[in-house]
Amino acid sequence: MSNKVAGVFRSIMKAIRVNQFGGPEVLKLQSDLPIPKPSAGQVLIKIGAAGVNPVETYLRAGAYAKLPGLPWTPGNDSAGIVQEVGSGVTDIKAGDRVFTKGTLTGSYAEYAVADSSCVFGLHDGLDFKQGAALGIPYFTAYRALVHRARARAGMTVLVHGASGTVGIASVQFARAYGMTVLGTAGSEQGMSLVSQIGAHHVFNHRQEGYIEKITEATGGRGVDVVIEMLANVNLQRDLEILAPRGTVAVVGNRGNIEINPRLTMGKESSIVGVMGAIITEADKRETNAAMQAGMESGWLKPFVGKEYPLKDAAVAHEDIIKTTSALGRIVLVP
Ligand SMILES: NC(=O)c1ccc[n+]([C@@H]2O[C@H](COP(=O)([O-])OP(=O)(O)OC[C@H]3O[C@@H](n4cnc5c(N)ncnc54)[C@H](OP(=O)(O)O)[C@@H]3O)[C@@H](O)[C@H]2O)c1
């Protein structure tokens, strides 16, 4: 039996190509690129939607430790239908609805090839746009909360930057796992979204005095865990509002900050880094199992803020970096 979806005779596709690192304008739509072929252990996906992550803007700008070779099609996260699988792939078949966390050929395209270990089943309750918001954000949120900060039921968690995609995922995991959840956003709309997705208390990180309000909301005790999206702005204040033996998990950082290390001594606080890209296969399987359970129960629901056609990838890149009011994921629809 063929392991291809019937009726696909095209050999070329549309995809975004970057020929030199630079501003958003280097993201060019090309219509004559060959549809990639899956080798052993790989999967070809017809993309329904691709998620836009901040890391793709750093890579596009050439401002990241490890850069891809050029020409390059950006994109890690996607959701769509499996078109064909390479030899040795037994747990995924043509026709399956899937999402990816990482692709080999780039998800800003009509088709992409991914390693089968980065392809996961997409629950019927989620559409492709929601599926495109799952990969990096939910894997990172689980890694930060469970693997790195070791948060447990009964703890108080501050998601510092909860209106973006990793923030939303962190709020949903923390709430489902029995924690008291405090979230921040930088706009009224963002705050209302954070409340809607399950945070018990919501604050505006652009408002004077919000840190004091967070401490008040914990009855003066502080928070056990901070999931931090902008450490270069917030790390010193995070250390100030930690409860004894609390942990700050640094997820996002865009510069330097001066902190007083003494603050970690009196309360025996920890600062831990989070790097979703270096996850082990065992941790990946665990995270996927947690996500599948969340999708089945219905509490794991990614929020899609804006969608753009593939040709407007440059607008999406401007948007995700410049916005002062994140509202979930920006997706590209081929
Ligand atoms: N370590 C890793 O493995 C890993 C993985 C994924 C992402 N990241 C990083 O984590 C960060 C979040 O990713 P994302 O995909 O969720 O991005 P996103 O969707 O663009 O969300 C960005 C979030 O940061 C918030 N923010 C803005 N100013 C803030 C401030 N002063 N204090 C606290 N939060 C603030 C935004 O809130 P408003 O817009 O409402 O102000 C929004 O909630 C990015 O820097 C990304 O590069 C790291």
The ligand as a Tripos MOL2 file, in Angstrom:
@<TRIPOS>MOLECULE
LIG
   48    52     1     0     0
SMALL
NO_CHARGES

@<TRIPOS>ATOM
      1 N1         14.1240   29.7270   26.2730 N.am      1 LIG1
      2 C1         13.4330   29.1470   25.3050 C.2       1 LIG1
      3 O1         13.6150   27.9560   24.9710 O.2       1 LIG1
      4 C2         12.3560   29.9490   24.6320 C.ar      1 LIG1
      5 C3         11.3400   29.3190   23.8850 C.ar      1 LIG1
      6 C4         10.3160   30.0950   23.3550 C.ar      1 LIG1
      7 C5         10.3360   31.4780   23.5320 C.ar      1 LIG1
      8 N2         11.3610   32.0620   24.1980 N.ar      1 LIG1
      9 C6         11.3970   33.5170   24.4250 C.3       1 LIG1
     10 O2         10.3890   33.8030   25.3940 O.3       1 LIG1
     11 C7          9.7890   35.0600   25.1190 C.3       1 LIG1
     12 C8          8.2670   34.8710   24.9580 C.3       1 LIG1
     13 O3          8.0040   34.0800   23.7960 O.3       1 LIG1
     14 P1          6.5460   34.0820   23.1380 P.3       1 LIG1
     15 O4          6.5810   33.1840   21.9820 O.co2     1 LIG1
     16 O5          5.5070   33.9070   24.1940 O.co2     1 LIG1
     17 O6          6.5000   35.6030   22.6120 O.3       1 LIG1
     18 P2          5.2260   36.5280   22.3840 P.3       1 LIG1
     19 O7          4.0660   35.6910   22.0060 O.co2     1 LIG1
     20 O8          5.6890   37.6110   21.4790 O.co2     1 LIG1
     21 O9          4.9370   37.1420   23.8470 O.3       1 LIG1
     22 C9          5.8020   38.0740   24.4530 C.3       1 LIG1
     23 C10         5.2970   38.3070   25.8800 C.3       1 LIG1
     24 O10         6.2010   39.1570   26.5900 O.3       1 LIG1
     25 C11         5.3990   40.1160   27.2670 C.3       1 LIG1
     26 N3          6.1070   41.2930   27.7310 N.ar      1 LIG1
     27 C12         6.3520   42.4730   27.0560 C.ar      1 LIG1
     28 N4          6.9410   43.3540   27.9060 N.ar      1 LIG1
     29 C13         7.0510   42.7360   29.1230 C.ar      1 LIG1
     30 C14         7.5420   43.1170   30.3960 C.ar      1 LIG1
     31 N5          8.0710   44.3290   30.6110 N.pl3     1 LIG1
     32 N6          7.4770   42.2360   31.4050 N.ar      1 LIG1
     33 C15         6.9630   41.0020   31.2290 C.ar      1 LIG1
     34 N7          6.4840   40.5810   30.0560 N.ar      1 LIG1
     35 C16         6.5350   41.4290   29.0110 C.ar      1 LIG1
     36 C17         4.2950   40.4100   26.2750 C.3       1 LIG1
     37 O11         3.2090   41.1150   26.8950 O.3       1 LIG1
     38 P3          2.4700   42.4180   26.2090 P.3       1 LIG1
     39 O12         2.7100   42.3950   24.7430 O.co2     1 LIG1
     40 O13         1.0280   42.2270   26.6160 O.co2     1 LIG1
     41 O14         3.1160   43.5850   26.8660 O.co2     1 LIG1
     42 C18         3.9350   38.9880   25.9080 C.3       1 LIG1
     43 O15         3.1230   38.4140   26.9010 O.3       1 LIG1
     44 C19        10.4860   35.6030   23.8560 C.3       1 LIG1
     45 O16        11.5400   36.4490   24.2420 O.3       1 LIG1
     46 C20        11.0590   34.3550   23.2030 C.3       1 LIG1
     47 O17        12.1880   34.6250   22.4010 O.3       1 LIG1
     48 C21        12.3640   31.3270   24.7500 C.ar      1 LIG1
@<TRIPOS>BOND
     1     1     2 1
     2     2     3 2
     3     2     4 1
     4     4     5 ar
     5     4    48 ar
     6     5     6 ar
     7     6     7 ar
     8     7     8 ar
     9     8     9 1
    10     8    48 ar
    11     9    10 1
    12     9    46 1
    13    10    11 1
    14    11    12 1
    15    11    44 1
    16    12    13 1
    17    13    14 1
    18    14    15 2
    19    14    16 1
    20    14    17 1
    21    17    18 1
    22    18    19 2
    23    18    20 1
    24    18    21 1
    25    21    22 1
    26    22    23 1
    27    23    24 1
    28    23    42 1
    29    24    25 1
    30    25    26 1
    31    25    36 1
    32    26    27 ar
    33    26    35 ar
    34    27    28 ar
    35    28    29 ar
    36    29    30 ar
    37    29    35 ar
    38    30    31 1
    39    30    32 ar
    40    32    33 ar
    41    33    34 ar
    42    34    35 ar
    43    36    37 1
    44    36    42 1
    45    37    38 1
    46    38    39 2
    47    38    40 1
    48    38    41 1
    49    42    43 1
    50    44    45 1
    51    44    46 1
    52    46    47 1
@<TRIPOS>SUBSTRUCTURE
     1 LIG1         1 GROUP 0 **** ****
